[in-house]
Amino acid sequence: MHWSGNYGFGMGFGWFFMILFWAIFIFIVVALVKKIGSAGEQETAENILKKRYARGEISKDEFEQLKKDISE
């Protein structure tokens, strides 16, 4: 075999494809971790009610009444 230094297309852009591969791989891993992490959280009526009260969307009286209504 004779290596003359002419590496051609594959060797010249190999670093680019390696970076692209790792970027796609990391993106997929992060997306899967986020999906698995959010699967454990269930949005219940009481949790939504608590968030609305915390944001100030409803008053304490409304919160208590709605909490009573959903627990029945």
PARO-651323 format. One record per residue (C-alpha): residue in one letter; x, z, y; residue number from 1. Coordinates in Angstrom, 2 decimals, decimal comma. Each point is the difference from the previous one (the first is absolute). Layout:
! PARO-651323
(site "A"; (X; Z; Y); NUM);
...
//
This chain:
! PARO-651323
(site "M"; (0,00; 0,00; 0,00); 1);
(site "H"; (1,11; -0,77; 3,45); 2);
(site "W"; (-1,04; 2,21; 2,93); 3);
(site "S"; (0,66; -1,86; 3,19); 4);
(site "G"; (-1,75; 2,39; 2,38); 5);
(site "N"; (-3,10; -2,17; 0,34); 6);
(site "Y"; (-2,68; 2,46; -1,12); 7);
(site "G"; (-3,02; -2,14; 0,76); 8);
(site "F"; (-3,46; 1,08; 1,10); 9);
(site "G"; (-0,51; 2,85; -2,46); 10);
(site "M"; (3,12; 1,93; 0,81); 11);
(site "G"; (-0,23; -0,52; 3,73); 12);
(site "F"; (-3,48; 1,44; 0,29); 13);
(site "G"; (0,23; 2,50; -2,85); 14);
(site "W"; (0,24; 2,95; 2,38); 15);
(site "F"; (-3,17; -1,14; 1,78); 16);
(site "F"; (-1,99; -0,17; -3,22); 17);
(site "M"; (1,34; 3,38; -1,12); 18);
(site "I"; (-1,15; 1,62; 3,26); 19);
(site "L"; (-3,36; -1,76; -0,28); 20);
(site "F"; (-0,39; 1,22; -3,59); 21);
(site "W"; (0,74; 3,63; 0,92); 22);
(site "A"; (-2,29; -0,13; 3,05); 23);
(site "I"; (-2,89; -1,25; -2,13); 24);
(site "F"; (0,77; 2,55; -2,72); 25);
(site "I"; (0,06; 2,91; 2,48); 26);
(site "F"; (-3,23; -1,23; 1,62); 27);
(site "I"; (-1,77; -0,07; -3,38); 28);
(site "V"; (1,25; 3,47; -0,96); 29);
(site "V"; (-1,11; 1,49; 3,34); 30);
(site "A"; (-3,43; -1,66; -0,29); 31);
(site "L"; (-0,48; 1,37; -3,52); 32);
(site "V"; (1,05; 3,52; 1,01); 33);
(site "K"; (-2,46; -0,04; 2,91); 34);
(site "K"; (-2,79; -1,26; -2,25); 35);
(site "I"; (0,66; 2,65; -2,65); 36);
(site "G"; (0,24; 2,74; 2,64); 37);
(site "S"; (-3,27; -0,91; 1,67); 38);
(site "A"; (-1,86; -0,29; -3,32); 39);
(site "G"; (0,01; 3,79; -0,38); 40);
(site "E"; (-1,82; 0,61; 3,26); 41);
(site "Q"; (-3,77; -0,14; -0,26); 42);
(site "E"; (-2,09; -0,29; 3,16); 43);
(site "T"; (-2,77; 2,49; -0,56); 44);
(site "A"; (-2,87; 0,53; 2,42); 45);
(site "E"; (1,36; 3,43; 0,89); 46);
(site "N"; (3,50; -1,37; 0,71); 47);
(site "I"; (-1,45; -2,68; 2,28); 48);
(site "L"; (-2,10; 2,65; 1,74); 49);
(site "K"; (3,06; 2,22; 0,53); 50);
(site "K"; (1,95; -2,92; 1,49); 51);
(site "R"; (-2,84; -0,85; 2,37); 52);
(site "Y"; (-0,18; 3,64; 1,15); 53);
(site "A"; (3,77; 0,15; 0,45); 54);
(site "R"; (-0,07; -3,16; 2,16); 55);
(site "G"; (-2,77; 1,49; 2,14); 56);
(site "E"; (-2,59; -2,59; -0,96); 57);
(site "I"; (-2,53; 2,69; -0,92); 58);
(site "S"; (-0,64; 3,52; 1,27); 59);
(site "K"; (0,28; 3,20; -2,01); 60);
(site "D"; (-3,79; 0,21; -0,34); 61);
(site "E"; (-0,19; -3,58; -1,24); 62);
(site "F"; (2,86; 0,67; -2,39); 63);
(site "E"; (-1,69; 3,07; -1,46); 64);
(site "Q"; (-3,34; -1,80; -0,35); 65);
(site "L"; (1,50; -3,09; -1,62); 66);
(site "K"; (2,13; 2,15; -2,32); 67);
(site "K"; (-3,13; 1,86; -1,05); 68);
(site "D"; (-1,86; -3,29; -0,53); 69);
(site "I"; (2,66; -1,53; -2,24); 70);
(site "S"; (0,42; 3,14; -2,10); 71);
(site "E"; (-3,68; 0,07; -0,98); 72);
//
